[in-house]
């Protein structure tokens, strides 16, 4: 069984959905770079080990200690150095709330909504050393309704993320 580490910095709804999906792997660890993140509470509740670490050298040690095969980013707000990415080539996966290559980077849903996009989406991709530039593995689309507010659209996007991420991870595994 592959050994996974999930990286998150904030809320952690994707983390929780992945843990609860009973994928064909061992979810060994949450790595978090924010000691106040709500995702830490979720890890405690779910009985998943967690480490709050920021430094890449320390992260590498933790990943080695846990013999991690695959790194899954779920709202992890930090860009890895090229050397870190090279060590885990095609073994780091991210989810981004846009139809890549459109709207890379922060506040993607809001920017797409404010640009009047009628279709907004979710992309799951391998991580390279750019910001949301790695090869796309899968994407999904939601329609923006005539009367949808930004909050409505965000809700639809997050629901799609929660459906897609476990499903695509299972396929990758
Ligand atoms: C998600 O929208 C994900 O696409 C983006 O960060 C958000 C994380 O949400 N990378 P959560 O912390 O899983 O609730």
Backbone and ligand atoms as CSV (ligand in chain L), in Angstrom:
chain,resi,resn,atom,element,x,y,z
A,1,UNK,N,N,0.836,-1.210,0.000
A,1,UNK,CA,C,0.000,0.000,0.000
A,1,UNK,C,C,0.862,1.247,0.000
A,2,UNK,N,N,0.496,2.189,-0.854
A,2,UNK,CA,C,1.245,3.451,-0.896
A,2,UNK,C,C,1.008,4.250,0.390
A,3,UNK,N,N,2.051,5.003,0.771
A,3,UNK,CA,C,1.969,5.802,2.001
A,3,UNK,C,C,1.869,7.284,1.625
A,4,UNK,N,N,0.773,7.902,2.061
A,4,UNK,CA,C,0.472,9.288,1.671
A,4,UNK,C,C,0.717,10.267,2.806
A,5,UNK,N,N,1.161,11.459,2.435
A,5,UNK,CA,C,1.126,12.602,3.353
A,5,UNK,C,C,0.258,13.655,2.695
A,6,UNK,N,N,-0.655,14.240,3.449
A,6,UNK,CA,C,-1.465,15.338,2.939
A,6,UNK,C,C,-0.916,16.631,3.538
A,7,UNK,N,N,-0.758,17.641,2.689
A,7,UNK,CA,C,-0.258,18.949,3.128
A,7,UNK,C,C,-1.403,19.950,3.049
A,8,UNK,N,N,-1.631,20.687,4.141
A,8,UNK,CA,C,-2.695,21.694,4.141
A,8,UNK,C,C,-2.293,22.837,5.067
A,9,UNK,N,N,-2.863,24.007,4.819
A,9,UNK,CA,C,-2.509,25.188,5.619
A,9,UNK,C,C,-3.701,25.828,6.308
A,10,UNK,N,N,-4.919,25.420,5.957
A,10,UNK,CA,C,-6.067,26.181,6.442
A,10,UNK,C,C,-7.207,25.329,6.933
A,11,UNK,N,N,-8.324,25.433,6.252
A,11,UNK,CA,C,-9.572,24.816,6.692
A,11,UNK,C,C,-9.504,23.284,6.704
A,12,UNK,N,N,-9.083,22.712,5.595
A,12,UNK,CA,C,-8.891,21.257,5.574
A,12,UNK,C,C,-10.109,20.428,5.203
A,13,UNK,N,N,-11.072,21.031,4.504
A,13,UNK,CA,C,-12.232,20.213,4.119
A,13,UNK,C,C,-11.821,19.104,3.146
A,14,UNK,N,N,-10.902,19.413,2.233
A,14,UNK,CA,C,-10.436,18.356,1.307
A,14,UNK,C,C,-9.672,17.274,2.057
A,15,UNK,N,N,-8.874,17.677,3.032
A,15,UNK,CA,C,-8.155,16.706,3.865
A,15,UNK,C,C,-9.145,15.717,4.480
A,16,UNK,N,N,-10.205,16.257,5.076
A,16,UNK,CA,C,-11.168,15.388,5.770
A,16,UNK,C,C,-11.877,14.443,4.793
A,17,UNK,N,N,-12.240,14.968,3.643
A,17,UNK,CA,C,-12.930,14.132,2.651
A,17,UNK,C,C,-12.007,12.998,2.177
A,18,UNK,N,N,-10.743,13.307,1.973
A,18,UNK,CA,C,-9.796,12.285,1.501
A,18,UNK,C,C,-9.614,11.209,2.579
A,19,UNK,N,N,-9.462,11.654,3.824
A,19,UNK,CA,C,-9.279,10.668,4.911
A,19,UNK,C,C,-10.498,9.755,5.005
A,20,UNK,N,N,-11.683,10.353,4.887
A,20,UNK,CA,C,-12.906,9.563,5.057
A,20,UNK,C,C,-13.249,8.696,3.851
A,21,UNK,N,N,-12.520,8.883,2.744
A,21,UNK,CA,C,-12.850,8.138,1.522
A,21,UNK,C,C,-12.328,6.703,1.551
A,22,UNK,N,N,-11.552,6.354,2.566
A,22,UNK,CA,C,-11.006,4.990,2.648
A,22,UNK,C,C,-10.343,4.559,1.344
A,23,UNK,N,N,-9.427,5.359,0.875
A,23,UNK,CA,C,-8.718,5.041,-0.363
A,23,UNK,C,C,-7.793,3.860,-0.142
A,24,UNK,N,N,-7.361,3.289,-1.243
A,24,UNK,CA,C,-6.490,2.125,-1.188
A,24,UNK,C,C,-5.041,2.565,-0.923
A,25,UNK,N,N,-4.825,3.130,0.263
A,25,UNK,CA,C,-3.505,3.641,0.635
A,25,UNK,C,C,-3.516,3.863,2.137
A,26,UNK,N,N,-2.347,4.186,2.664
A,26,UNK,CA,C,-2.290,4.526,4.082
A,26,UNK,C,C,-2.058,6.032,4.212
A,27,UNK,N,N,-2.985,6.734,4.844
A,27,UNK,CA,C,-2.791,8.171,5.053
A,27,UNK,C,C,-2.047,8.320,6.369
A,28,UNK,N,N,-0.747,8.580,6.240
A,28,UNK,CA,C,0.150,8.484,7.393
A,28,UNK,C,C,0.227,9.779,8.170
A,29,UNK,N,N,-0.008,10.906,7.494
A,29,UNK,CA,C,0.460,12.149,8.080
A,29,UNK,C,C,-0.183,13.368,7.440
A,30,UNK,N,N,-0.461,14.366,8.288
A,30,UNK,CA,C,-0.784,15.714,7.806
A,30,UNK,C,C,0.435,16.602,8.049
A,31,UNK,N,N,0.870,17.305,7.024
A,31,UNK,CA,C,1.918,18.314,7.191
A,31,UNK,C,C,1.257,19.680,7.041
A,32,UNK,N,N,1.496,20.541,8.023
A,32,UNK,CA,C,0.833,21.842,8.051
A,32,UNK,C,C,1.884,22.911,8.362
A,33,UNK,N,N,1.748,24.082,7.753
A,33,UNK,CA,C,2.715,25.150,8.022
A,33,UNK,C,C,2.081,26.311,8.791
A,34,UNK,N,N,0.940,26.041,9.428
A,34,UNK,CA,C,0.241,27.107,10.153
A,34,UNK,C,C,-0.334,26.517,11.442
A,35,UNK,N,N,0.262,26.925,12.569
A,35,UNK,CA,C,-0.115,26.258,13.834
A,35,UNK,C,C,-1.544,26.571,14.270
A,36,UNK,N,N,-2.167,27.585,13.643
A,36,UNK,CA,C,-3.555,27.915,14.003
A,36,UNK,C,C,-4.585,27.349,13.020
A,37,UNK,N,N,-4.122,26.539,12.099
A,37,UNK,CA,C,-5.034,26.073,11.048
A,37,UNK,C,C,-6.104,25.120,11.596
A,38,UNK,N,N,-7.316,25.269,11.097
A,38,UNK,CA,C,-8.423,24.410,11.529
A,38,UNK,C,C,-8.168,22.944,11.140
A,39,UNK,N,N,-7.393,22.755,10.081
A,39,UNK,CA,C,-7.114,21.374,9.645
A,39,UNK,C,C,-6.456,20.544,10.757
A,40,UNK,N,N,-5.746,21.197,11.667
A,40,UNK,CA,C,-5.100,20.449,12.769
A,40,UNK,C,C,-6.158,19.825,13.678
A,41,UNK,N,N,-7.257,20.557,13.899
A,41,UNK,CA,C,-8.353,20.007,14.706
A,41,UNK,C,C,-8.954,18.786,14.011
A,42,UNK,N,N,-9.063,18.889,12.697
A,42,UNK,CA,C,-9.624,17.760,11.947
A,42,UNK,C,C,-8.711,16.533,12.085
A,43,UNK,N,N,-7.382,16.759,12.009
A,43,UNK,CA,C,-6.436,15.642,12.112
A,43,UNK,C,C,-6.562,14.970,13.475
A,44,UNK,N,N,-6.686,15.792,14.533
A,44,UNK,CA,C,-6.838,15.215,15.887
A,44,UNK,C,C,-8.095,14.374,15.954
A,45,UNK,N,N,-9.190,14.949,15.455
A,45,UNK,CA,C,-10.482,14.241,15.491
A,45,UNK,C,C,-10.405,12.911,14.727
A,46,UNK,N,N,-9.685,12.929,13.605
A,46,UNK,CA,C,-9.646,11.736,12.745
A,46,UNK,C,C,-8.522,10.771,13.134
A,47,UNK,N,N,-7.713,11.171,14.108
A,47,UNK,CA,C,-6.629,10.292,14.553
A,47,UNK,C,C,-5.499,10.163,13.554
A,48,UNK,N,N,-5.233,11.234,12.816
A,48,UNK,CA,C,-4.117,11.224,11.856
A,48,UNK,C,C,-2.948,11.998,12.481
A,49,UNK,N,N,-1.762,11.431,12.409
A,49,UNK,CA,C,-0.565,12.132,12.892
A,49,UNK,C,C,-0.409,13.454,12.147
A,50,UNK,N,N,0.094,14.455,12.833
A,50,UNK,CA,C,0.339,15.720,12.133
A,50,UNK,C,C,1.631,16.352,12.613
A,51,UNK,N,N,2.246,17.106,11.725
A,51,UNK,CA,C,3.461,17.863,12.059
A,51,UNK,C,C,3.270,19.279,11.554
A,52,UNK,N,N,3.596,20.249,12.417
A,52,UNK,CA,C,3.613,21.641,11.967
A,52,UNK,C,C,5.062,21.973,11.662
A,53,UNK,N,N,5.376,22.062,10.392
A,53,UNK,CA,C,6.755,22.345,9.953
A,53,UNK,C,C,6.731,23.280,8.755
A,54,UNK,N,N,7.736,24.120,8.683
A,54,UNK,CA,C,7.792,25.072,7.567
A,54,UNK,C,C,9.001,24.827,6.689
A,55,UNK,N,N,10.106,24.488,7.339
A,55,UNK,CA,C,11.385,24.396,6.648
A,55,UNK,C,C,11.433,23.139,5.764
A,56,UNK,N,N,11.861,23.314,4.521
A,56,UNK,CA,C,11.845,22.184,3.584
A,56,UNK,C,C,12.748,21.029,4.027
A,57,UNK,N,N,13.909,21.379,4.619
A,57,UNK,CA,C,14.799,20.302,5.081
A,57,UNK,C,C,14.095,19.464,6.140
A,58,UNK,N,N,13.385,20.161,7.032
A,58,UNK,CA,C,12.648,19.438,8.081
A,58,UNK,C,C,11.525,18.612,7.481
A,59,UNK,N,N,10.856,19.195,6.486
A,59,UNK,CA,C,9.765,18.453,5.834
A,59,UNK,C,C,10.323,17.175,5.202
A,60,UNK,N,N,11.479,17.299,4.553
A,60,UNK,CA,C,12.075,16.113,3.916
A,60,UNK,C,C,12.382,15.026,4.938
A,61,UNK,N,N,12.871,15.459,6.113
A,61,UNK,CA,C,13.167,14.480,7.166
A,61,UNK,C,C,11.896,13.773,7.617
A,62,UNK,N,N,10.838,14.563,7.819
A,62,UNK,CA,C,9.559,13.986,8.263
A,62,UNK,C,C,9.050,12.988,7.214
A,63,UNK,N,N,9.132,13.374,5.947
A,63,UNK,CA,C,8.637,12.481,4.890
A,63,UNK,C,C,9.457,11.187,4.850
A,64,UNK,N,N,10.758,11.320,5.092
A,64,UNK,CA,C,11.613,10.119,5.116
A,64,UNK,C,C,11.272,9.255,6.328
A,65,UNK,N,N,11.082,9.887,7.478
A,65,UNK,CA,C,10.744,9.117,8.691
A,65,UNK,C,C,9.470,8.293,8.513
A,66,UNK,N,N,8.525,8.869,7.786
A,66,UNK,CA,C,7.248,8.176,7.580
A,66,UNK,C,C,7.235,7.358,6.284
A,67,UNK,N,N,8.373,7.282,5.588
A,67,UNK,CA,C,8.474,6.551,4.309
A,67,UNK,C,C,7.342,6.910,3.348
A,68,UNK,N,N,7.174,8.201,3.135
A,68,UNK,CA,C,6.056,8.676,2.307
A,68,UNK,C,C,6.358,8.468,0.817
A,69,UNK,N,N,5.378,7.904,0.108
A,69,UNK,CA,C,5.503,7.702,-1.347
A,69,UNK,C,C,4.904,8.850,-2.136
A,70,UNK,N,N,3.783,9.370,-1.626
A,70,UNK,CA,C,3.014,10.328,-2.404
A,70,UNK,C,C,2.592,11.510,-1.524
A,71,UNK,N,N,2.800,12.716,-2.060
A,71,UNK,CA,C,2.430,13.940,-1.340
A,71,UNK,C,C,1.191,14.535,-2.013
A,72,UNK,N,N,0.170,14.781,-1.205
A,72,UNK,CA,C,-1.090,15.314,-1.730
A,72,UNK,C,C,-1.320,16.692,-1.106
A,73,UNK,N,N,-1.327,17.711,-1.946
A,73,UNK,CA,C,-1.542,19.073,-1.441
A,73,UNK,C,C,-3.034,19.396,-1.477
A,74,UNK,N,N,-3.526,19.957,-0.379
A,74,UNK,CA,C,-4.950,20.295,-0.304
A,74,UNK,C,C,-5.068,21.632,0.429
A,75,UNK,N,N,-4.901,22.706,-0.328
A,75,UNK,CA,C,-4.928,24.029,0.296
A,75,UNK,C,C,-3.639,24.328,1.034
A,76,UNK,N,N,-2.522,23.917,0.446
A,76,UNK,CA,C,-1.205,24.162,1.065
A,76,UNK,C,C,-0.633,25.439,0.454
A,77,UNK,N,N,-0.463,26.475,1.298
A,77,UNK,CA,C,-0.157,27.814,0.795
A,77,UNK,C,C,1.347,28.082,0.814
A,78,UNK,N,N,2.081,27.284,0.085
A,78,UNK,CA,C,3.518,27.506,0.031
A,78,UNK,C,C,4.021,26.882,-1.264
A,79,UNK,N,N,4.986,27.543,-1.891
A,79,UNK,CA,C,5.565,27.017,-3.132
A,79,UNK,C,C,6.855,26.285,-2.776
A,80,UNK,N,N,7.011,25.070,-3.294
A,80,UNK,CA,C,8.230,24.298,-3.021
A,80,UNK,C,C,9.377,24.770,-3.910
A,81,UNK,N,N,10.587,24.563,-3.420
A,81,UNK,CA,C,11.766,24.873,-4.242
A,81,UNK,C,C,11.894,23.816,-5.346
A,82,UNK,N,N,12.592,24.158,-6.437
A,82,UNK,CA,C,12.803,23.171,-7.498
A,82,UNK,C,C,13.473,21.896,-6.970
A,83,UNK,N,N,14.388,22.020,-6.021
A,83,UNK,CA,C,15.088,20.822,-5.545
A,83,UNK,C,C,14.129,19.895,-4.796
A,84,UNK,N,N,13.198,20.471,-4.040
A,84,UNK,CA,C,12.199,19.642,-3.352
A,84,UNK,C,C,11.315,18.932,-4.387
A,85,UNK,N,N,10.866,19.697,-5.365
A,85,UNK,CA,C,9.975,19.125,-6.388
A,85,UNK,C,C,10.688,18.003,-7.146
A,86,UNK,N,N,11.978,18.214,-7.454
A,86,UNK,CA,C,12.715,17.185,-8.196
A,86,UNK,C,C,12.815,15.883,-7.416
A,87,UNK,N,N,12.938,16.007,-6.087
A,87,UNK,CA,C,13.041,14.790,-5.269
A,87,UNK,C,C,11.747,13.986,-5.312
A,88,UNK,N,N,10.637,14.663,-5.546
A,88,UNK,CA,C,9.327,13.988,-5.566
A,88,UNK,C,C,8.657,14.115,-6.938
A,89,UNK,N,N,9.466,13.997,-7.988
A,89,UNK,CA,C,8.927,14.215,-9.321
A,89,UNK,C,C,7.732,13.298,-9.601
A,90,UNK,N,N,6.648,13.890,-10.039
A,90,UNK,CA,C,5.373,13.190,-10.314
A,90,UNK,C,C,4.840,12.445,-9.091
A,91,UNK,N,N,5.283,12.857,-7.931
A,91,UNK,CA,C,4.756,12.257,-6.689
A,91,UNK,C,C,4.164,13.341,-5.775
A,92,UNK,N,N,3.954,14.540,-6.337
A,92,UNK,CA,C,3.248,15.604,-5.606
A,92,UNK,C,C,2.045,16.002,-6.461
A,93,UNK,N,N,0.880,15.957,-5.829
A,93,UNK,CA,C,-0.366,16.257,-6.545
A,93,UNK,C,C,-1.059,17.416,-5.844
A,94,UNK,N,N,-1.681,18.283,-6.634
A,94,UNK,CA,C,-2.381,19.436,-6.066
A,94,UNK,C,C,-3.765,19.553,-6.681
A,95,UNK,N,N,-4.649,20.221,-5.935
A,95,UNK,CA,C,-5.960,20.575,-6.492
A,95,UNK,C,C,-6.038,22.092,-6.519
A,96,UNK,N,N,-6.552,22.611,-7.636
A,96,UNK,CA,C,-6.643,24.071,-7.779
A,96,UNK,C,C,-8.040,24.425,-8.282
A,97,UNK,N,N,-8.659,25.463,-7.685
A,97,UNK,CA,C,-10.045,25.761,-8.049
A,97,UNK,C,C,-10.185,26.648,-9.291
A,98,UNK,N,N,-9.655,26.170,-10.406
A,98,UNK,CA,C,-9.883,26.849,-11.695
A,98,UNK,C,C,-9.679,25.818,-12.799
A,99,UNK,N,N,-10.069,26.218,-13.983
A,99,UNK,CA,C,-9.783,25.386,-15.156
A,99,UNK,C,C,-8.410,25.800,-15.664
A,100,UNK,N,N,-7.394,25.129,-15.165
A,100,UNK,CA,C,-6.025,25.479,-15.574
A,100,UNK,C,C,-5.874,25.268,-17.078
A,101,UNK,N,N,-5.108,26.094,-17.777
A,101,UNK,CA,C,-4.135,27.063,-17.254
A,101,UNK,C,C,-4.731,28.429,-16.852
A,102,UNK,N,N,-6.042,28.551,-16.842
A,102,UNK,CA,C,-6.620,29.848,-16.461
A,102,UNK,C,C,-6.575,30.047,-14.943
A,103,UNK,N,N,-6.423,31.262,-14.532
A,103,UNK,CA,C,-6.523,31.661,-13.115
A,103,UNK,C,C,-5.622,30.850,-12.185
A,104,UNK,N,N,-4.356,30.830,-12.543
A,104,UNK,CA,C,-3.381,30.243,-11.609
A,104,UNK,C,C,-3.255,31.149,-10.394
A,105,UNK,N,N,-2.806,30.597,-9.277
A,105,UNK,CA,C,-2.492,31.425,-8.107
A,105,UNK,C,C,-3.692,31.670,-7.202
A,106,UNK,N,N,-3.554,32.712,-6.378
A,106,UNK,CA,C,-4.528,32.962,-5.298
A,106,UNK,C,C,-5.868,33.486,-5.811
A,107,UNK,N,N,-6.898,33.291,-4.992
A,107,UNK,CA,C,-8.246,33.853,-5.231
A,107,UNK,C,C,-8.782,33.517,-6.620
A,108,UNK,N,N,-8.551,32.293,-7.042
A,108,UNK,CA,C,-8.889,31.912,-8.420
A,108,UNK,C,C,-10.393,31.963,-8.678
A,109,UNK,N,N,-11.191,31.515,-7.713
A,109,UNK,CA,C,-12.646,31.476,-7.958
A,109,UNK,C,C,-13.169,32.911,-8.093
A,110,UNK,N,N,-12.733,33.755,-7.178
A,110,UNK,CA,C,-13.188,35.144,-7.182
A,110,UNK,C,C,-12.790,35.854,-8.482
A,111,UNK,N,N,-11.573,35.605,-8.932
A,111,UNK,CA,C,-11.124,36.270,-10.163
A,111,UNK,C,C,-11.916,35.778,-11.369
A,112,UNK,N,N,-12.178,34.470,-11.407
A,112,UNK,CA,C,-12.949,33.926,-12.528
A,112,UNK,C,C,-14.379,34.471,-12.496
A,113,UNK,N,N,-14.962,34.508,-11.302
A,113,UNK,CA,C,-16.335,35.008,-11.145
A,113,UNK,C,C,-16.410,36.475,-11.560
A,114,UNK,N,N,-15.470,37.273,-11.088
A,114,UNK,CA,C,-15.486,38.712,-11.403
A,114,UNK,C,C,-15.213,38.986,-12.879
A,115,UNK,N,N,-14.597,38.018,-13.566
A,115,UNK,CA,C,-14.365,38.188,-15.001
A,115,UNK,C,C,-15.581,37.774,-15.811
A,116,UNK,N,N,-16.627,37.309,-15.116
A,116,UNK,CA,C,-17.858,36.952,-15.819
A,116,UNK,C,C,-17.828,35.587,-16.471
A,117,UNK,N,N,-16.930,34.704,-16.012
A,117,UNK,CA,C,-16.878,33.346,-16.583
A,117,UNK,C,C,-18.205,32.633,-16.333
A,118,UNK,N,N,-18.665,31.914,-17.336
A,118,UNK,CA,C,-19.903,31.144,-17.180
A,118,UNK,C,C,-19.601,29.707,-16.752
A,119,UNK,N,N,-18.379,29.299,-16.983
A,119,UNK,CA,C,-17.941,27.967,-16.533
A,119,UNK,C,C,-16.690,28.140,-15.688
A,120,UNK,N,N,-16.739,27.557,-14.510
A,120,UNK,CA,C,-15.595,27.632,-13.602
A,120,UNK,C,C,-15.281,26.189,-13.236
A,121,UNK,N,N,-14.088,25.919,-12.803
A,121,UNK,CA,C,-13.819,24.503,-12.562
A,121,UNK,C,C,-12.762,24.220,-11.531
A,122,UNK,N,N,-12.377,22.967,-11.568
A,122,UNK,CA,C,-11.405,22.417,-10.627
A,122,UNK,C,C,-10.393,21.637,-11.458
A,123,UNK,N,N,-9.115,21.790,-11.129
A,123,UNK,CA,C,-8.076,21.007,-11.813
A,123,UNK,C,C,-7.235,20.269,-10.783
A,124,UNK,N,N,-6.918,19.035,-11.108
A,124,UNK,CA,C,-5.995,18.250,-10.283
A,124,UNK,C,C,-4.755,18.045,-11.143
A,125,UNK,N,N,-3.599,18.363,-10.586
A,125,UNK,CA,C,-2.398,18.372,-11.426
A,125,UNK,C,C,-1.157,17.933,-10.648
A,126,UNK,N,N,-0.167,17.458,-11.404
A,126,UNK,CA,C,1.138,17.217,-10.800
A,126,UNK,C,C,1.782,18.559,-10.495
A,127,UNK,N,N,2.604,18.594,-9.475
A,127,UNK,CA,C,3.241,19.842,-9.068
A,127,UNK,C,C,4.650,19.894,-9.644
A,128,UNK,N,N,4.916,21.013,-10.318
A,128,UNK,CA,C,6.304,21.302,-10.706
A,128,UNK,C,C,6.734,22.550,-9.920
A,129,UNK,N,N,7.828,23.173,-10.322
A,129,UNK,CA,C,8.303,24.264,-9.466
A,129,UNK,C,C,7.623,25.599,-9.753
A,130,UNK,N,N,6.657,25.638,-10.676
A,130,UNK,CA,C,5.894,26.864,-10.914
A,130,UNK,C,C,4.650,26.920,-10.029
A,131,UNK,N,N,3.873,27.986,-10.196
A,131,UNK,CA,C,2.626,28.113,-9.433
A,131,UNK,C,C,1.482,27.584,-10.294
A,132,UNK,N,N,0.988,26.405,-9.938
A,132,UNK,CA,C,-0.136,25.777,-10.644
A,132,UNK,C,C,0.157,25.569,-12.133
A,133,UNK,N,N,1.402,25.206,-12.438
A,133,UNK,CA,C,1.810,25.047,-13.838
A,133,UNK,C,C,2.014,23.587,-14.249
A,134,UNK,N,N,1.967,22.653,-13.311
A,134,UNK,CA,C,2.273,21.254,-13.630
A,134,UNK,C,C,1.191,20.591,-14.479
A,135,UNK,N,N,1.549,19.439,-15.028
A,135,UNK,CA,C,0.655,18.710,-15.936
A,135,UNK,C,C,-0.699,18.410,-15.283
A,136,UNK,N,N,-1.768,18.732,-16.008
A,136,UNK,CA,C,-3.119,18.503,-15.477
A,136,UNK,C,C,-3.495,17.028,-15.635
A,137,UNK,N,N,-3.997,16.452,-14.554
A,137,UNK,CA,C,-4.407,15.046,-14.543
A,137,UNK,C,C,-5.904,14.946,-14.841
A,138,UNK,N,N,-6.683,15.839,-14.264
A,138,UNK,CA,C,-8.135,15.791,-14.457
A,138,UNK,C,C,-8.716,17.164,-14.172
A,139,UNK,N,N,-9.808,17.466,-14.848
A,139,UNK,CA,C,-10.493,18.707,-14.511
A,139,UNK,C,C,-11.998,18.498,-14.584
A,140,UNK,N,N,-12.721,19.341,-13.878
A,140,UNK,CA,C,-14.180,19.258,-13.847
A,140,UNK,C,C,-14.747,20.662,-13.882
A,141,UNK,N,N,-15.976,20.765,-14.405
A,141,UNK,CA,C,-16.575,22.080,-14.664
A,141,UNK,C,C,-17.873,22.233,-13.887
A,142,UNK,N,N,-18.118,23.455,-13.402
A,142,UNK,CA,C,-19.460,23.790,-12.900
A,142,UNK,C,C,-19.967,24.999,-13.704
A,143,UNK,N,N,-21.272,25.057,-13.845
A,143,UNK,CA,C,-21.880,26.182,-14.569
A,143,UNK,C,C,-22.192,27.287,-13.554
A,144,UNK,N,N,-21.926,28.512,-13.948
A,144,UNK,CA,C,-22.288,29.654,-13.107
A,144,UNK,C,C,-23.699,30.075,-13.512
A,145,UNK,N,N,-24.651,29.960,-12.576
A,145,UNK,CA,C,-26.042,30.323,-12.878
A,145,UNK,C,C,-26.201,31.834,-12.961
A,146,UNK,N,N,-27.219,32.245,-13.689
A,146,UNK,CA,C,-27.520,33.679,-13.883
A,146,UNK,C,C,-27.503,34.454,-12.563
A,147,UNK,N,N,-28.135,33.852,-11.542
A,147,UNK,CA,C,-28.307,34.583,-10.278
A,147,UNK,C,C,-27.323,34.148,-9.196
A,148,UNK,N,N,-26.328,33.361,-9.576
A,148,UNK,CA,C,-25.384,32.869,-8.565
A,148,UNK,C,C,-24.545,34.006,-7.974
A,149,UNK,N,N,-24.409,34.004,-6.666
A,149,UNK,CA,C,-23.462,34.912,-6.011
A,149,UNK,C,C,-22.093,34.233,-6.000
A,150,UNK,N,N,-21.074,34.990,-5.613
A,150,UNK,CA,C,-19.734,34.389,-5.472
A,150,UNK,C,C,-19.788,33.227,-4.480
A,151,UNK,N,N,-20.533,33.394,-3.394
A,151,UNK,CA,C,-20.623,32.333,-2.371
A,151,UNK,C,C,-21.266,31.071,-2.960
A,152,UNK,N,N,-22.290,31.259,-3.790
A,152,UNK,CA,C,-22.936,30.095,-4.424
A,152,UNK,C,C,-21.918,29.333,-5.280
A,153,UNK,N,N,-21.138,30.102,-6.027
A,153,UNK,CA,C,-20.169,29.479,-6.940
A,153,UNK,C,C,-19.076,28.778,-6.139
A,154,UNK,N,N,-18.624,29.427,-5.067
A,154,UNK,CA,C,-17.585,28.802,-4.232
A,154,UNK,C,C,-18.090,27.477,-3.668
A,155,UNK,N,N,-19.344,27.471,-3.257
A,155,UNK,CA,C,-19.920,26.242,-2.694
A,155,UNK,C,C,-19.925,25.129,-3.755
A,156,UNK,N,N,-20.336,25.489,-4.966
A,156,UNK,CA,C,-20.369,24.482,-6.041
A,156,UNK,C,C,-18.959,23.952,-6.337
A,157,UNK,N,N,-17.993,24.872,-6.352
A,157,UNK,CA,C,-16.611,24.459,-6.657
A,157,UNK,C,C,-16.104,23.517,-5.558
A,158,UNK,N,N,-16.366,23.866,-4.305
A,158,UNK,CA,C,-15.864,23.012,-3.222
A,158,UNK,C,C,-16.548,21.643,-3.237
A,159,UNK,N,N,-17.834,21.628,-3.561
A,159,UNK,CA,C,-18.519,20.324,-3.659
A,159,UNK,C,C,-17.880,19.472,-4.754
A,160,UNK,N,N,-17.567,20.128,-5.867
A,160,UNK,CA,C,-16.922,19.384,-6.957
A,160,UNK,C,C,-15.540,18.886,-6.528
A,161,UNK,N,N,-14.805,19.716,-5.798
A,161,UNK,CA,C,-13.490,19.278,-5.298
A,161,UNK,C,C,-13.640,18.030,-4.429
A,162,UNK,N,N,-14.622,18.075,-3.543
A,162,UNK,CA,C,-14.791,16.962,-2.588
A,162,UNK,C,C,-15.202,15.678,-3.298
A,163,UNK,N,N,-15.894,15.827,-4.424
A,163,UNK,CA,C,-16.257,14.653,-5.218
A,163,UNK,C,C,-15.046,14.150,-6.013
A,164,UNK,N,N,-14.335,15.108,-6.620
A,164,UNK,CA,C,-13.278,14.715,-7.572
A,164,UNK,C,C,-11.990,14.232,-6.925
A,165,UNK,N,N,-11.577,14.888,-5.834
A,165,UNK,CA,C,-10.210,14.623,-5.354
A,165,UNK,C,C,-10.044,13.153,-4.912
A,166,UNK,N,N,-10.950,12.624,-4.076
A,166,UNK,CA,C,-10.777,11.212,-3.696
A,166,UNK,C,C,-10.848,10.268,-4.901
A,167,UNK,N,N,-11.746,10.586,-5.821
A,167,UNK,CA,C,-11.934,9.716,-6.990
A,167,UNK,C,C,-10.662,9.667,-7.844
A,168,UNK,N,N,-10.083,10.826,-8.117
A,168,UNK,CA,C,-8.885,10.869,-8.962
A,168,UNK,C,C,-7.689,10.281,-8.208
A,169,UNK,N,N,-7.612,10.537,-6.913
A,169,UNK,CA,C,-6.497,9.949,-6.148
A,169,UNK,C,C,-6.571,8.427,-6.198
A,170,UNK,N,N,-7.768,7.894,-6.075
A,170,UNK,CA,C,-7.924,6.429,-6.137
A,170,UNK,C,C,-7.425,5.915,-7.485
A,171,UNK,N,N,-7.731,6.649,-8.565
A,171,UNK,CA,C,-7.259,6.220,-9.883
A,171,UNK,C,C,-5.733,6.281,-9.954
A,172,UNK,N,N,-5.144,7.331,-9.386
A,172,UNK,CA,C,-3.684,7.467,-9.423
A,172,UNK,C,C,-3.038,6.339,-8.612
A,173,UNK,N,N,-3.647,6.016,-7.482
A,173,UNK,CA,C,-3.084,4.968,-6.623
A,173,UNK,C,C,-3.117,3.622,-7.337
L,1,LIG,C1,C,-9.434,24.461,-2.146
L,1,LIG,O1,O,-10.296,25.335,-2.840
L,1,LIG,C2,C,-8.309,24.012,-3.030
L,1,LIG,O2,O,-8.674,23.924,-4.381
L,1,LIG,C3,C,-7.301,25.123,-2.866
L,1,LIG,O3,O,-7.397,25.476,-1.513
L,1,LIG,C4,C,-8.708,25.196,-1.031
L,1,LIG,C5,C,-8.560,24.356,0.203
L,1,LIG,O4,O,-9.783,24.180,0.877
L,1,LIG,N1,N,-5.987,24.685,-3.283
L,1,LIG,P1,P,-9.848,23.247,2.170
L,1,LIG,O5,O,-8.780,23.746,3.137
L,1,LIG,O6,O,-9.600,21.841,1.730
L,1,LIG,O7,O,-11.222,23.426,2.734
